[in-house]
Amino acid sequence: MGKLTAAASAAEAATHVSPLEVEIKMALPAERLRRLRRHPVVSHAPRTCRRLRTVYFDTPQATLFKQGIAVRLRRHGRQWIQTVKGQSDTGGLLAQRFEWETPVVGRNLVFTALPPDIQPYFRPEVTLALKPCFETDVWRETWQVIQDGTHLEVAFDRGEVRTTMQSLPISEIELELKSGTADVLFKVAEQLATDLPVYLEPRSKAERGYELVGALSRLPIKAHLPVLDFDGPAATAFQRIVRSCMQQFEANLSGFVGATEPDPEYIHQMRVALRRMRAAFGLLRFMDGVRPDWLDELKWLMGELAAARDWDVFVTETLVRVRKHIAQPEQLADLTNVAENLRRMANARAQAALRSPRLVRLWFKAEQALATLPPATISTAVWAQTALQRRYRRLLRLGEHLQSLTAVERHALRIAAKKLRYGAEFFAGQHPKTAQRFIRRLAALQDVLGVLNDAAVTAHCLHEIRQSGGPALGEAIGLVGGFLACEQAYRLEELKQLWRDFHRTPPYWTGKA
């Protein structure tokens, strides 16, 4: 599809460098295009329509992709345009990228006029190995929208990304800020998300192409902790923390939504991401920030995913443990069938929430909160010290009379342990060696508190099974309930030892650990 050349000649003189591209992307079913065309935001705006065929290049080892770089050739009329894009460290619907463009002669890649900050990615051994990898073929309708002195480009792409063997559909809206303020960008995006059946699709066209060629595997992704500057402003650290949570959520989204029988780990990691995100916003008050009123929407989303996770745990963990310890595991066969059906229903409910415009609007609110965060007057180090010490003291206070705690009080202790653990992980980079021991013991404490809390979750599951399966399942339900009652007694003894171990572990942020 193309070849490399060392010559740039007149094409180099026409190079265009865009230091930062700001855009928002959301998916919209192709059959809803008419509704978009009639929407007040674009219905009277100047419109163009053209076909865009784009060829992406990389090495057989996907060297550029692994470094966050995309190289492509796109035809504009008789002219081919070469583009080099780099992804910045952001999450969510709002993408910020550097972009470098230059016309090229024919379908020949040119790398002799790259800006200095991009050149290190294109060593000779890399450029010589570049080959066509996949391509996208879309029809793009574009509207030029002017609102409140801000120029936005609204585009709808429909088509496919394909290799010689496979393809994936493309059907999405992109809003790009050409000039003006990001506030208007968010305002217009929210109008569209309110009136159209959009859904979150965080994967770029390039990422979907790399999935097709096998360079990007779809696996559950755990949290990736951001690198923080502890001498820098707390507000900047907060933005990086929240965006890392959003990235974790997005990285697991397509694996769950697009599967008939999804891996339970996807929804688990999405719920971890949301809990970490909520915990991060809870730390705002320790830098005199204000709790956003839209956090209730985050609570809604967590609730929509909760049942799916509860049934995953019941079917893939709880029942597995019970079967291993009873003489006749076949006694649980009918109960398991009912549980599996309820699990499928809960997964369907979670998938519906994840493909809803309500999630898109929630993500807009989070992005806007990060973009408009007032500057903090304290450093990240001071913020971390204050937040962790307050969380730590609360946990110690709640666990002071551990042996006499009720189930409700143990639940409060579990929540406090969870909030402290997430905070301790966020700020672990300040004392990486001493933080590991503290976090390990805190995690063990949190895990056993979670197992104890599962008793209430399991009781709810058993109640739903009884409602669905009738009296015939009474014996099996009693068997599971009895096993878990014995397990709870063992876990309570384990909790005492874990609490003693944790209590003897100095908090790492004091520098005395």
C-alpha positions in Angstrom: 0.0 0.0 0.0 3.0 2.3 0.3 6.7 2.6 0.6 9.3 4.7 2.4 11.4 7.4 0.9 14.1 9.6 2.3 13.2 12.5 0.1 10.8 15.2 1.2 11.4 18.1 -1.1 8.4 20.5 -1.4 6.3 18.3 0.8 8.4 19.2 3.8 7.8 22.9 3.4 4.1 22.3 3.7 4.4 20.4 7.0 1.7 21.3 9.6 2.3 20.7 13.3 -0.6 20.9 15.7 0.8 20.7 19.2 -2.5 19.7 20.8 -5.7 18.4 19.3 -8.7 18.5 21.6 -11.7 16.3 20.7 -14.6 14.3 22.1 -15.7 11.0 20.6 -18.9 9.0 21.3 -20.5 6.2 19.4 -23.9 6.5 17.7 -25.7 3.7 15.8 -25.6 4.4 12.0 -29.4 4.1 11.8 -29.7 7.2 14.0 -27.8 9.5 11.6 -31.0 11.2 10.5 -31.7 12.2 14.1 -28.2 13.8 14.2 -28.8 15.7 11.0 -32.0 17.1 12.4 -30.4 18.1 15.7 -30.5 21.9 16.4 -26.7 21.9 17.0 -25.9 21.0 13.4 -29.2 21.3 11.4 -28.3 24.9 10.1 -24.5 24.6 10.1 -22.5 24.3 6.9 -22.1 20.7 6.0 -19.7 18.7 3.8 -19.5 14.9 3.0 -16.5 13.0 1.8 -15.0 9.5 1.7 -11.8 9.0 3.8 -9.6 6.0 3.2 -6.7 5.8 5.6 -3.8 3.3 5.7 -2.0 2.8 9.1 1.6 1.7 9.2 3.7 0.0 11.8 6.4 -2.7 12.3 5.4 -6.4 12.5 6.0 -6.0 16.3 3.7 -2.9 16.5 6.7 -0.9 17.8 5.0 2.5 17.3 1.7 1.5 18.8 3.4 0.3 22.0 4.9 3.8 22.3 1.6 5.5 21.8 2.3 6.7 18.3 0.2 6.3 15.2 1.4 6.8 11.6 -1.1 6.9 8.7 -1.6 8.0 5.1 -5.0 9.5 4.1 -6.1 10.5 0.6 -7.5 14.0 0.1 -8.6 14.3 -3.5 -5.4 13.6 -5.5 -3.2 14.4 -2.5 -1.9 12.0 0.1 -1.5 13.4 3.7 0.8 11.8 6.2 -0.1 12.1 9.8 1.8 11.2 13.0 -0.3 11.2 16.1 0.7 10.8 19.8 -1.7 10.1 22.6 -1.2 12.2 25.8 -1.8 10.9 29.3 -5.6 11.4 29.5 -8.6 9.2 30.0 -12.3 9.6 29.3 -14.1 11.0 26.3 -11.8 14.0 26.0 -8.8 13.2 23.9 -5.7 15.4 23.8 -3.1 14.5 21.2 -0.2 16.1 19.4 -0.6 15.8 15.6 1.9 16.3 12.8 0.8 16.5 9.2 2.5 16.9 5.9 1.6 16.3 2.2 3.6 13.5 0.6 4.2 12.5 -3.0 2.3 9.4 -4.0 1.9 7.0 -1.1 5.4 7.4 0.3 6.1 7.9 4.0 8.5 10.8 4.8 10.3 11.2 8.1 13.1 13.7 7.4 11.1 16.7 8.6 9.7 15.4 11.9 9.7 17.9 14.8 12.5 17.2 17.3 10.2 15.8 20.1 8.9 13.1 17.7 12.2 12.1 16.0 13.4 9.7 18.8 10.5 7.4 18.0 11.6 7.0 14.4 15.0 5.3 14.5 16.3 4.0 11.1 15.6 0.4 12.1 12.0 1.3 12.8 11.3 3.3 9.7 12.8 0.6 7.5 10.5 -2.0 9.0 7.2 0.0 8.6 4.5 -1.7 6.5 0.8 -1.3 5.9 -1.0 -2.8 8.9 -4.7 -2.1 8.4 -7.0 0.6 7.0 -10.1 2.5 7.7 -12.7 3.3 5.1 -15.4 5.8 6.2 -17.9 8.3 4.9 -17.5 11.5 7.0 -20.2 14.1 7.3 -18.9 17.3 8.8 -20.6 20.4 10.2 -18.8 23.7 11.2 -20.5 24.9 14.3 -20.1 28.4 15.8 -21.4 29.0 19.3 -20.5 31.8 21.7 -17.4 32.7 19.7 -16.2 29.1 19.7 -15.6 27.1 16.5 -16.3 23.4 16.7 -16.2 20.8 14.0 -18.8 18.1 14.4 -18.2 15.0 12.3 -20.0 11.6 11.9 -18.0 8.7 10.6 -19.6 5.5 9.3 -17.7 2.7 7.7 -15.2 0.1 8.9 -11.7 -0.7 10.0 -10.4 -3.7 8.2 -7.5 -6.1 7.4 -7.4 -8.5 4.5 -9.3 -11.0 6.7 -11.5 -9.2 9.2 -13.4 -6.0 9.8 -15.1 -4.0 12.5 -17.8 -1.4 12.0 -17.3 2.3 12.7 -20.2 4.6 13.6 -19.3 7.5 15.8 -19.5 11.3 16.4 -16.4 13.4 16.9 -16.3 16.9 18.1 -13.1 18.9 17.7 -12.3 22.2 19.2 -11.0 24.4 16.4 -10.8 27.7 18.4 -12.4 29.1 21.5 -13.1 27.5 24.9 -13.5 23.9 26.0 -16.6 24.9 28.0 -18.6 25.2 24.7 -17.2 21.9 23.5 -18.6 20.2 26.7 -21.9 22.1 26.4 -22.5 21.0 22.8 -21.4 17.4 23.5 -23.8 17.2 26.4 -26.7 18.5 24.3 -26.0 15.7 21.7 -25.7 13.1 24.5 -29.0 14.2 26.0 -30.9 13.9 22.8 -29.3 11.0 20.9 -28.8 7.3 21.9 -25.0 7.6 22.1 -22.7 5.3 24.1 -19.2 5.3 25.3 -16.6 3.9 22.9 -13.2 4.9 24.2 -11.2 2.9 21.6 -9.7 4.9 18.8 -10.0 3.6 15.2 -6.3 2.7 15.4 -6.9 0.7 18.6 -9.6 -1.3 16.9 -7.4 -2.0 14.0 -4.6 -3.2 16.2 -7.1 -5.5 17.9 -7.9 -7.0 14.5 -4.2 -7.7 13.7 -3.6 -9.2 17.1 -1.2 -6.5 18.4 -3.7 -5.4 21.1 -5.2 -8.2 23.1 -8.5 -7.7 24.9 -7.8 -8.8 28.5 -9.0 -7.5 31.8 -6.8 -4.6 32.9 -5.9 -3.8 36.5 -5.2 -0.4 37.9 -2.2 1.5 36.7 -1.0 4.0 39.2 0.1 7.4 37.8 3.5 9.0 38.5 2.9 12.0 40.8 5.1 15.0 41.4 4.9 15.4 45.2 6.5 18.8 45.1 4.0 19.9 42.5 0.4 21.2 43.0 -2.1 18.9 44.5 -4.7 19.7 41.9 -2.5 18.3 39.1 -1.9 15.1 41.1 -5.7 14.8 41.6 -6.3 15.1 37.8 -3.7 12.4 37.1 -5.2 10.1 39.7 -8.8 10.4 38.5 -7.8 10.0 34.8 -5.9 6.8 35.7 -9.2 5.5 37.2 -11.1 6.5 34.1 -8.5 4.7 31.9 -8.9 1.5 33.9 -12.6 1.6 33.5 -12.5 2.3 29.8 -9.8 -0.4 29.2 -12.3 -3.1 30.5 -15.5 -1.7 28.9 -15.4 -3.2 25.5 -14.4 -6.7 26.7 -17.6 -6.8 28.9 -20.1 -5.0 26.7 -19.2 -6.9 23.5 -19.3 -10.4 25.0 -22.2 -12.9 25.3 -20.5 -14.7 28.2 -18.1 -12.0 29.6 -15.1 -12.8 31.8 -16.2 -11.9 35.3 -12.8 -10.0 35.8 -14.0 -7.3 33.4 -16.8 -6.1 35.5 -14.7 -6.6 38.7 -12.0 -4.3 37.3 -14.6 -1.7 36.2 -16.1 -1.6 39.7 -12.6 -1.3 41.2 -12.0 1.7 38.8 -15.2 3.3 39.9 -14.5 2.8 43.6 -11.0 4.2 43.2 -12.5 7.2 41.3 -15.1 7.8 44.0 -12.4 7.5 46.7 -10.2 10.0 44.8 -13.1 12.6 44.8 -13.5 11.9 48.5 -9.9 13.2 49.0 -10.8 16.6 47.5 -11.9 17.9 50.8 -8.4 17.5 52.2 -7.3 20.2 49.7 -10.3 22.3 50.5 -12.1 21.2 47.3 -15.8 20.8 47.0 -17.5 17.4 46.5 -19.2 17.5 43.0 -23.0 17.1 43.1 -22.8 14.7 40.1 -21.1 12.0 42.3 -24.6 10.6 42.8 -24.5 9.6 39.2 -21.4 7.6 39.9 -23.3 5.9 42.7 -26.0 5.0 40.1 -23.5 3.4 37.8 -21.9 1.4 40.6 -25.3 0.2 41.6 -26.1 -0.9 38.0 -23.0 -3.0 38.0 -23.3 -4.4 41.5 -25.8 -7.2 40.9 -23.7 -8.6 38.0 -20.6 -8.7 40.2 -22.5 -10.2 43.2 -23.8 -13.0 41.0 -20.4 -13.6 39.5 -18.9 -14.0 43.0 -21.8 -16.3 44.0 -21.5 -18.6 41.0 -17.7 -18.6 40.3 -16.4 -18.3 43.9 -19.0 -19.1 46.6 -20.6 -22.2 45.0 -17.2 -23.5 44.0 -16.0 -23.4 47.6 -19.2 -25.1 48.8 -18.9 -27.9 46.2 -15.4 -28.7 47.3 -16.5 -29.3 50.9 -19.7 -31.3 50.6 -20.1 -35.0 50.1 -22.6 -34.8 47.2 -21.9 -31.7 45.0 -24.7 -32.7 42.6 -27.2 -31.6 45.2 -26.4 -28.0 44.1 -27.1 -28.6 40.4 -30.6 -27.1 40.2 -29.6 -24.2 42.5 -26.7 -23.5 40.2 -28.9 -23.5 37.1 -31.2 -20.9 38.7 -28.2 -18.8 39.8 -26.7 -18.9 36.3 -29.9 -17.6 34.8 -30.1 -14.7 37.4 -26.4 -14.0 36.7 -27.1 -13.6 32.9 -30.0 -11.2 33.7 -27.8 -9.1 35.9 -25.1 -9.0 33.2 -27.6 -7.9 30.6 -28.7 -5.1 33.0 -25.1 -4.0 33.5 -24.4 -4.0 29.7 -27.5 -1.9 29.1 -26.2 0.7 31.6 -22.8 0.7 30.0 -24.3 1.4 26.6 -26.5 4.2 27.8 -26.3 7.9 27.1 -26.4 8.4 30.9 -22.9 6.9 31.2 -21.7 9.3 28.4 -23.2 12.3 30.3 -21.6 11.1 33.5 -18.2 10.9 31.8 -18.7 14.4 30.4 -19.3 15.7 34.0 -16.1 14.0 35.2 -14.1 15.4 32.3 -15.4 18.9 32.9 -14.7 18.7 36.6 -11.1 17.8 35.9 -10.8 20.5 33.2 -12.2 23.3 35.5 -10.6 22.2 38.8 -9.5 25.3 40.7 -5.8 25.4 41.6 -4.9 24.0 45.0 -2.8 26.1 47.4 -1.0 23.0 48.8 1.5 20.6 47.4 0.8 17.0 46.6 3.0 15.9 49.5 1.0 18.0 52.0 -2.3 16.8 50.5 -1.1 13.1 50.8 0.0 13.5 54.4 -3.2 15.1 55.5 -5.5 12.8 53.6 -3.8 9.6 54.6 -3.5 10.5 58.3 -7.2 11.4 58.5 -8.2 8.2 56.8 -5.9 6.1 59.0 -7.2 7.6 62.3 -10.8 6.9 61.2 -10.0 3.3 60.5 -8.3 2.8 63.9 -11.2 4.4 65.6 -13.8 2.2 63.9 -11.8 -0.9 64.7 -11.1 -0.1 68.3 -13.6 -2.6 69.7 -13.2 -5.1 66.9 -14.5 -8.2 68.8 -17.9 -6.6 69.6 -18.6 -5.1 66.3 -22.0 -5.8 64.7 -22.2 -6.7 61.0 -23.2 -3.1 60.2 -20.2 -1.8 62.1 -17.9 -4.2 60.3 -19.3 -3.0 57.0 -18.3 0.6 58.0 -14.8 -0.7 59.0 -14.5 -2.4 55.6 -15.4 0.9 53.7 -12.9 2.8 55.8 -10.2 0.2 55.0 -11.0 0.4 51.3 -10.8 4.2 51.3 -7.4 4.2 53.1 -6.1 1.5 50.8 -6.9 3.4 47.6 -5.4 6.5 49.0 -2.3 4.7 50.2 -1.9 3.2 46.7 -2.4 6.6 45.0 0.4 8.2 47.1 2.7 5.1 47.4 5.3 6.6 45.0 6.5 9.0 47.7 7.8 6.1 49.8 7.7 3.1 47.4 9.6 0.6 49.5 8.0 1.2 52.9 4.5 1.6 51.3 4.5 -2.0 50.0 4.4 -3.6 53.5 1.7 -1.3 54.8 -0.5 -1.7 51.7 -0.1 -5.5 51.7 -1.3 -5.8 55.3 -4.1 -3.4 54.7 -5.2 -5.3 51.6 -5.2 -8.6 53.6 -7.4 -6.9 56.2 -9.7 -5.5 53.6 -10.0 -8.9 51.9 -11.2 -10.7 54.9 -13.6 -7.9 55.8 -14.9 -8.3 52.2 -15.5 -12.0 52.7 -17.4 -11.3 55.9 -19.5 -8.8 54.1 -20.2 -11.4 51.4 -22.5 -13.1 53.9 -25.1 -10.4 53.4 -24.7 -10.5 49.7 -25.0 -14.3 49.6 -28.1 -14.1 51.8 -29.7 -11.8 49.2 -28.7 -14.1 46.4 -30.2 -17.1 48.2 -33.4 -15.1 48.7 -33.7 -14.4 45.0 -33.0 -18.0 44.2 -35.8 -19.1 46.5 -38.1 -16.7 44.8 -37.2 -18.0 41.4 -36.8 -21.7 42.1 -39.5 -22.3 44.6 -39.6 -24.7 47.6 -37.8 -27.5 45.7 -34.5 -25.7 46.3 -35.0 -25.3 50.0 -32.5 -28.1 50.9 -29.8 -26.8 48.6 -30.3 -23.3 50.0 -30.0 -24.6 53.5 -26.8 -26.4 52.6 -25.1 -23.3 51.2 -26.3 -21.1 54.1 -25.0 -23.6 56.7 -21.6 -23.9 55.0 -21.2 -20.1 54.9 -22.2 -19.8 58.6 -19.3 -22.0 59.5 -16.9 -20.2 57.2 -17.9 -16.9 58.8 -16.9 -18.1 62.3 -13.4 -19.0 60.9 -13.1 -15.7 59.1 -13.9 -13.8 62.3 -10.9 -15.4 64.1 -8.7 -14.7 61.1 -9.8 -11.0 61.2 -8.5 -10.6 64.8 -5.0 -11.7 63.8 -5.0 -9.6 60.6 -6.1 -6.5 62.7 -3.2 -7.1 65.1 -0.7 -7.4 62.2 -2.0 -4.2 60.6 -2.1 -2.3 63.9 1.6 -3.1 64.4 2.5 -1.8 61.0 3.7 1.9 61.0 2.0 4.1 58.4 4.5 4.7 55.7 3.8 8.4 55.1 5.2 9.4 58.5 8.7 8.3 57.4 9.0 6.0 60.5 8.0 2.8 58.8 
